[in-house]
Amino acid sequence: MDFPQRKIIHVDMDAFYASVEQHDHPELRGKPVCVGGGKYGVVAAASYEARKFGIRSAMPGKLALEKCPELIVIKPRFQRYKEISQQIRQIFHEYTDLVEPLSLDEAYLDVTENKKGIESANQIAREIRETIFEETGLTASAGISVNKFLAKVASDYNKPNGQKTIHPIQILEFMEELPIEKFYGIGKVTANKMHQMHIFKGSDLKKKSLEELVRIFGKSGNYYYHVVRGIHRSEVKPHRIQKSVGVEETYWENLLDEESVFKQLKLISEDLEERLRRKEIRGKSLTLKIKYRDFSVYTRSKTQEMYYENLEDFYKTAKKLWELRPFDKPVRLLGLSLSNLNTQEKKQVSVQLKIPFPELD
């Protein structure tokens, strides 16, 4: 088989936000809990007790409450989640500096050569999970294989608090039996399209030629053709040049008047200035993002020749961008992001990375 023999671990925290809340508030343990949601919000995370009722992340809070009237809705504490995430990443770096975070609660690790000289990636994953539990009281699941795609798929198999290794000699058989819905990068829309083509698992997908898959699915077809054969060459990349910096805030109670909006834009501008100051980053394009109670999203940007310098610049421009659209419905999220950055001059910038797979449907 044509793929590099690396040792890749994908670590995924179990119901991270909800688990943090249950850990910090013991009275919530064993109960259906969701972080975010409520009458007008969207579920950010659901405890395993809540998942038994069919509650999932990104589900409208109103629907979640219909499914489970006794659901306990918790306001997110993102600063707390970030604090624990940093603690977990420090554990990763005890084994390797090749750590690629995907979000606060998951990351890839390349342990082909590791700081402790441990031969078994399976043993490393077990040690990492045990240390996370000892230091945070939280459980994690892990997938281990020769590339990022297989490690990602494997980490979902023995959740929660488990791990799975896909050995090189098992890859072809494993991929042939894998349901198409389990392929990372294949969402519901694509899965339904494949079902119409009588593709239900890896062995069905493998029968399709590269030409046919590219014709039907575009560039993603090339990806599907290779991963079903266990081939995924993307390396674990701990650093990338940052292309944008942003701050978003979702509100527990919707903003109902312009005075409240301006007050929040001022606070977001302060947060953005602080984030840019720490990273010594400046940018020329400012984007305002507004999400309304009905989940519709509006964005507007302004680019200038000179770099935006400080919170006064951010706030003044944000207000002007806001005034381009009439205030006709309650606001549940505001965000400001800066792009067209000076990071081309920088060699390394720590960022939250996106997985280099096709967009999920």
C-alpha positions as CSV (number, residue, x, y, z in Angstrom):
1,M,0.0,0.0,0.0
2,D,1.3,3.5,-0.9
3,F,1.4,5.5,2.3
4,P,4.0,6.7,4.8
5,Q,4.4,4.5,7.8
6,R,3.9,7.1,10.5
7,K,2.4,6.7,14.0
8,I,-0.5,9.2,14.3
9,I,-2.8,9.6,17.3
10,H,-6.0,11.5,17.3
11,V,-7.1,12.5,20.8
12,D,-10.7,13.6,21.2
13,M,-12.1,14.7,24.6
14,D,-15.5,13.1,25.5
15,A,-18.4,15.6,25.5
16,F,-15.8,18.2,26.4
17,Y,-17.8,21.3,27.4
18,A,-20.6,19.3,29.1
19,S,-18.0,17.1,30.9
20,V,-16.2,20.2,32.2
21,E,-19.5,21.5,33.7
22,Q,-20.3,18.1,35.3
23,H,-16.8,17.9,36.7
24,D,-16.9,21.4,38.2
25,H,-20.5,21.0,39.4
26,P,-20.8,17.5,40.8
27,E,-24.6,17.9,41.2
28,L,-24.9,17.8,37.4
29,R,-23.2,14.3,37.1
30,G,-25.5,11.6,35.8
31,K,-28.0,14.2,34.5
32,P,-28.9,15.3,31.0
33,V,-26.9,18.5,30.5
34,C,-26.3,20.7,27.5
35,V,-24.0,23.7,27.1
36,G,-25.7,26.5,25.2
37,G,-29.1,26.1,23.7
38,G,-32.1,27.2,25.7
39,K,-35.2,28.6,23.9
40,Y,-33.3,30.6,21.3
41,G,-29.8,29.2,21.2
42,V,-28.0,26.3,19.7
43,V,-26.5,23.4,21.6
44,A,-22.7,23.6,21.8
45,A,-22.2,20.3,23.6
46,A,-24.4,17.6,25.2
47,S,-23.6,15.2,28.0
48,Y,-23.9,11.5,27.2
49,E,-27.0,11.4,29.4
50,A,-28.5,14.0,27.1
51,R,-27.4,12.2,24.0
52,K,-29.6,9.3,24.9
53,F,-32.6,11.6,24.1
54,G,-31.2,12.3,20.7
55,I,-29.7,15.6,21.6
56,R,-26.6,16.6,19.6
57,S,-24.3,19.7,19.2
58,A,-25.6,22.3,16.7
59,M,-29.2,21.3,17.5
60,P,-31.6,24.2,18.1
61,G,-32.1,24.5,21.9
62,K,-35.9,24.6,21.5
63,L,-35.8,21.2,19.8
64,A,-33.5,19.8,22.5
65,L,-35.9,20.9,25.2
66,E,-38.8,19.2,23.3
67,K,-36.8,16.0,23.2
68,C,-35.9,16.2,26.9
69,P,-38.0,18.6,29.0
70,E,-35.8,17.9,32.1
71,L,-32.7,19.0,30.2
72,I,-30.4,21.2,32.2
73,V,-29.2,24.1,30.1
74,I,-25.8,25.6,31.1
75,K,-24.4,28.9,29.9
76,P,-21.0,28.4,28.2
77,R,-17.8,29.3,30.0
78,F,-15.3,29.4,27.2
79,Q,-12.5,30.8,29.2
80,R,-12.7,27.8,31.5
81,Y,-12.7,25.4,28.5
82,K,-9.7,27.2,27.0
83,E,-7.8,26.9,30.3
84,I,-8.3,23.1,30.5
85,S,-7.5,22.8,26.8
86,Q,-4.1,24.4,27.4
87,Q,-3.5,22.0,30.3
88,I,-4.3,19.1,28.0
89,R,-2.0,20.4,25.2
90,Q,0.9,20.6,27.7
91,I,0.4,16.8,28.3
92,F,0.6,16.2,24.5
93,H,3.9,18.2,24.3
94,E,5.5,15.9,26.9
95,Y,5.5,13.3,24.2
96,T,5.9,15.3,20.9
97,D,6.0,18.8,19.5
98,L,4.2,17.6,16.4
99,V,0.8,18.5,17.8
100,E,-1.9,19.9,15.5
101,P,-4.9,21.2,17.4
102,L,-8.3,21.1,15.5
103,S,-10.3,22.7,18.3
104,L,-10.2,23.1,22.0
105,D,-11.1,19.4,22.5
106,E,-9.2,17.5,19.8
107,A,-5.8,17.3,18.2
108,Y,-3.5,15.1,16.1
109,L,-0.1,14.0,17.4
110,D,2.7,12.5,15.3
111,V,4.6,10.1,17.7
112,T,6.7,8.3,15.1
113,E,9.6,9.7,17.0
114,N,8.6,10.8,20.5
115,K,10.4,12.5,23.4
116,K,10.1,9.4,25.7
117,G,11.3,6.9,23.1
118,I,8.2,4.7,23.5
119,E,7.9,2.2,20.6
120,S,4.1,1.6,20.9
121,A,1.8,4.5,19.8
122,N,-1.0,2.5,21.5
123,Q,0.9,2.8,24.9
124,I,1.5,6.5,24.3
125,A,-2.2,7.1,23.7
126,R,-3.1,5.1,26.9
127,E,-0.6,7.1,29.0
128,I,-1.9,10.4,27.6
129,R,-5.5,9.5,28.4
130,E,-4.6,8.4,31.9
131,T,-2.6,11.6,32.6
132,I,-5.5,13.7,31.3
133,F,-7.9,12.0,33.7
134,E,-5.5,12.3,36.6
135,E,-4.8,16.0,36.0
136,T,-8.3,17.2,34.9
137,G,-10.8,14.5,35.9
138,L,-12.0,14.3,32.3
139,T,-12.0,11.4,29.9
140,A,-10.6,11.3,26.4
141,S,-10.8,8.8,23.5
142,A,-8.1,8.1,21.0
143,G,-7.5,6.6,17.6
144,I,-4.2,5.3,16.4
145,S,-3.0,4.5,12.9
146,V,-0.6,5.4,10.1
147,N,-2.3,8.6,8.9
148,K,-4.6,11.4,10.1
149,F,-7.7,10.1,8.4
150,L,-7.5,6.6,9.9
151,A,-6.7,8.0,13.4
152,K,-9.6,10.3,13.2
153,V,-12.0,7.6,12.2
154,A,-10.6,5.2,14.9
155,S,-11.0,7.7,17.7
156,D,-14.8,7.6,17.3
157,Y,-15.1,3.8,17.6
158,N,-14.8,3.2,21.4
159,K,-16.2,6.4,22.8
160,P,-16.4,7.4,25.5
161,N,-13.1,6.8,27.4
162,G,-11.7,4.2,25.0
163,Q,-9.2,3.9,22.1
164,K,-8.8,1.9,18.9
165,T,-5.8,1.1,16.8
166,I,-6.0,0.3,13.1
167,H,-2.8,-1.6,12.3
168,P,-1.3,-1.5,8.7
169,I,-2.4,-5.1,8.0
170,Q,-6.0,-4.2,9.0
171,I,-6.4,-1.1,7.0
172,L,-7.8,-2.5,3.7
173,E,-10.3,-4.8,5.4
174,F,-11.3,-2.1,7.9
175,M,-12.0,0.5,5.1
176,E,-14.0,-2.0,3.0
177,E,-16.4,-2.6,5.9
178,L,-16.6,1.0,7.1
179,P,-20.1,2.5,6.5
180,I,-19.9,5.5,4.2
181,E,-21.4,7.8,7.0
182,K,-18.3,7.0,9.1
183,F,-15.9,8.5,6.6
184,Y,-14.6,11.7,7.9
185,G,-15.4,14.4,5.4
186,I,-18.6,12.8,4.2
187,G,-21.7,14.6,5.5
188,K,-25.4,13.7,5.2
189,V,-25.9,15.3,1.8
190,T,-22.9,13.5,0.2
191,A,-23.9,10.2,2.0
192,N,-27.4,10.4,0.6
193,K,-26.0,11.0,-2.9
194,M,-23.7,8.0,-2.5
195,H,-26.6,5.9,-1.3
196,Q,-28.4,6.7,-4.5
197,M,-25.3,5.4,-6.3
198,H,-25.6,2.2,-4.3
199,I,-22.5,3.1,-2.2
200,F,-23.2,2.1,1.3
201,K,-19.7,1.1,2.6
202,G,-16.1,1.3,1.7
203,S,-16.1,-1.8,-0.5
204,D,-18.8,-0.2,-2.7
205,L,-16.9,3.1,-2.9
206,K,-13.8,1.2,-3.9
207,K,-15.4,-0.1,-7.0
208,K,-15.8,3.4,-8.4
209,S,-13.0,4.7,-10.7
210,L,-11.1,7.8,-9.9
211,E,-12.5,9.4,-13.1
212,E,-16.1,8.7,-12.1
213,L,-15.7,10.0,-8.5
214,V,-14.0,13.2,-9.7
215,R,-16.7,13.8,-12.3
216,I,-19.5,13.4,-9.7
217,F,-17.8,14.9,-6.6
218,G,-15.2,17.2,-8.1
219,K,-11.9,17.6,-6.1
220,S,-13.5,15.6,-3.2
221,G,-13.7,12.6,-5.5
222,N,-9.9,12.4,-5.5
223,Y,-9.9,12.4,-1.7
224,Y,-12.6,9.6,-1.5
225,Y,-10.7,7.5,-4.0
226,H,-7.5,7.5,-1.9
227,V,-8.8,7.4,1.7
228,V,-10.9,4.3,0.9
229,R,-7.5,2.7,0.1
230,G,-6.0,3.9,3.3
231,I,-4.0,6.6,1.6
232,H,-3.9,10.1,3.2
233,R,-0.6,12.0,3.0
234,S,-1.4,15.1,5.0
235,E,1.3,15.6,7.7
236,V,0.6,16.7,11.3
237,K,1.3,20.5,11.0
238,P,1.8,22.3,14.3
239,H,2.3,25.7,12.8
240,R,0.7,27.6,9.9
241,I,0.7,31.3,8.9
242,Q,-2.4,32.9,10.4
243,K,-4.8,34.4,7.8
244,S,-7.3,36.0,10.2
245,V,-7.9,36.8,13.9
246,G,-11.4,37.0,15.2
247,V,-13.6,37.3,18.3
248,E,-17.2,36.1,18.5
249,E,-19.7,36.2,21.3
250,T,-23.0,34.3,21.5
251,Y,-25.4,35.9,23.8
252,W,-27.4,34.0,26.4
253,E,-30.2,36.6,26.0
254,N,-30.7,38.1,22.6
255,L,-29.7,41.8,22.0
256,L,-32.9,43.7,21.5
257,D,-31.8,47.3,21.1
258,E,-29.0,49.2,19.4
259,E,-27.5,50.5,22.6
260,S,-26.9,46.9,23.7
261,V,-25.3,46.1,20.4
262,F,-22.9,49.0,20.6
263,K,-21.9,48.1,24.1
264,Q,-21.1,44.6,23.0
265,L,-19.2,45.8,19.9
266,K,-17.0,47.9,22.3
267,L,-16.2,44.8,24.4
268,I,-15.5,42.7,21.4
269,S,-13.2,45.4,20.0
270,E,-11.3,45.4,23.3
271,D,-10.9,41.6,23.2
272,L,-9.7,41.8,19.6
273,E,-7.2,44.4,20.4
274,E,-5.8,42.3,23.2
275,R,-5.6,39.2,21.1
276,L,-3.7,41.1,18.3
277,R,-1.4,42.8,20.8
278,R,-0.3,39.4,22.3
279,K,0.5,38.1,18.8
280,E,1.9,41.3,17.4
281,I,-0.5,41.1,14.5
282,R,-2.1,43.8,12.4
283,G,-4.6,43.7,9.5
284,K,-6.2,45.8,6.8
285,S,-9.6,44.2,6.5
286,L,-12.2,44.2,9.3
287,T,-15.3,42.1,9.1
288,L,-18.5,42.4,11.2
289,K,-20.5,39.2,11.6
290,I,-24.1,39.3,12.9
291,K,-26.2,36.2,13.6
292,Y,-29.9,36.8,14.3
293,R,-32.4,34.9,16.5
294,D,-33.7,33.2,13.4
295,F,-30.1,32.0,12.7
296,S,-29.7,34.1,9.6
297,V,-26.2,35.5,9.2
298,Y,-25.0,38.8,7.9
299,T,-21.4,39.9,7.3
300,R,-19.9,43.1,6.0
301,S,-16.2,44.1,5.6
302,K,-14.2,47.2,5.1
303,T,-10.6,47.1,3.8
304,Q,-8.3,50.1,4.1
305,E,-4.7,50.9,2.9
306,M,-3.4,51.4,6.4
307,Y,-3.4,48.7,9.1
308,Y,-6.2,48.9,11.8
309,E,-4.3,49.8,14.9
310,N,-6.5,49.7,18.1
311,L,-9.9,49.2,19.6
312,E,-11.0,52.7,18.6
313,D,-10.4,51.8,14.9
314,F,-12.2,48.5,15.4
315,Y,-15.2,50.0,17.2
316,K,-15.6,53.0,14.9
317,T,-15.6,50.8,11.8
318,A,-17.8,48.2,13.4
319,K,-20.5,50.8,14.1
320,K,-20.4,52.0,10.5
321,L,-20.7,48.4,9.2
322,W,-23.6,47.8,11.6
323,E,-25.4,50.9,10.4
324,L,-25.4,49.6,6.8
325,R,-28.1,47.2,7.7
326,P,-31.4,48.1,9.5
327,F,-31.9,46.7,13.0
328,D,-35.0,44.7,12.4
329,K,-34.7,41.5,14.5
330,P,-33.0,40.3,17.8
331,V,-29.3,39.5,17.6
332,R,-27.8,36.3,19.2
333,L,-24.2,36.6,18.0
334,L,-21.7,39.4,17.2
335,G,-18.2,38.9,15.8
336,L,-15.3,41.0,14.6
337,S,-12.4,39.5,12.6
338,L,-9.3,41.0,11.0
339,S,-7.8,39.6,7.8
340,N,-5.3,40.8,5.2
341,L,-2.7,40.4,8.0
342,N,1.0,41.2,8.3
343,T,1.7,37.5,9.1
344,Q,3.4,36.9,5.8
345,E,6.5,38.3,7.5
346,K,6.1,35.8,10.4
347,K,7.5,32.4,10.4
348,Q,5.4,30.8,13.1
349,V,2.1,31.8,14.6
350,S,0.0,29.6,16.9
351,V,-3.5,29.2,15.5
352,Q,-6.5,26.8,15.8
353,L,-6.1,24.7,12.6
354,K,-8.7,23.4,10.2
355,I,-8.5,19.8,9.2
356,P,-7.4,19.6,5.5
357,F,-10.4,17.4,4.5
358,P,-13.4,18.4,2.3
359,E,-16.0,20.6,3.9
360,L,-18.7,18.7,5.7
361,D,-22.2,18.9,4.3
